[in-house]
């Protein structure tokens, strides 16, 4: 049987529905469940609430392309 355990609050969930990403997060604390099948092969469940943070590097002081700046109404 497939079992999901919340690493934060300890709640347990059972059933084949745990194989679907929409059912792999604890509804109480929104953490991804630790999912096992017959006490083998533990995987970390998906939770959109603990997604990785992405950072974009901005080039400060770069001069914009005059054509792009004109098309987007950006002042140089």
C-alpha positions in Angstrom: 0.0 0.0 0.0 1.2 3.5 -0.7 1.6 5.7 2.4 2.4 9.4 2.6 3.8 11.0 5.8 4.0 14.7 6.4 7.6 15.5 7.7 6.3 18.6 9.6 3.1 17.5 11.4 3.3 13.7 11.1 -0.1 13.1 9.6 -0.4 9.9 7.5 -2.3 9.5 4.2 -2.9 6.2 2.3 -3.9 5.2 -1.2 -3.1 5.2 -4.9 -4.1 8.9 -5.2 -0.7 9.8 -3.7 0.9 9.0 -7.0 -0.7 12.1 -8.5 1.3 15.4 -7.9 -1.9 17.2 -6.8 -2.3 14.8 -3.8 1.4 14.8 -2.7 1.2 17.8 -0.3 -0.2 17.9 3.3 -3.4 19.9 3.3 -2.8 21.1 6.9 0.8 22.5 6.6 1.4 22.4 2.8 4.6 20.4 3.0 5.5 17.7 0.4 4.7 14.2 1.8 7.3 11.5 2.2 5.8 8.8 0.0 6.6 5.1 0.4 5.2 1.9 -1.2 5.3 -1.2 1.0 8.0 0.5 3.2 10.3 0.8 0.1 11.5 3.6 -2.1 10.8 6.8 -0.3 10.2 9.8 -2.5 9.6 13.4 -1.6 6.1 14.5 -2.7 5.5 17.7 -4.8 4.3 20.8 -3.1 3.9 24.1 -5.0 4.2 26.0 -1.7 7.9 25.0 -1.2 9.1 25.7 -4.8 12.7 26.8 -5.3 13.4 30.5 -5.5 14.7 31.9 -8.7 16.8 35.1 -9.0 17.5 36.9 -12.2 20.7 38.9 -12.6 20.1 42.4 -13.9 22.8 44.3 -15.8 22.8 47.6 -14.0 24.2 50.4 -16.0 23.8 48.7 -19.4 22.6 51.0 -22.1 19.4 49.7 -23.8 19.3 49.1 -27.5 17.9 52.3 -29.1 15.4 50.4 -31.3 14.1 48.3 -28.4 13.9 51.4 -26.1 11.9 53.3 -28.8 9.5 50.4 -29.3 8.9 50.1 -25.5 8.8 53.8 -24.9 11.9 53.7 -22.7 13.9 56.8 -22.2 17.6 56.5 -22.4 
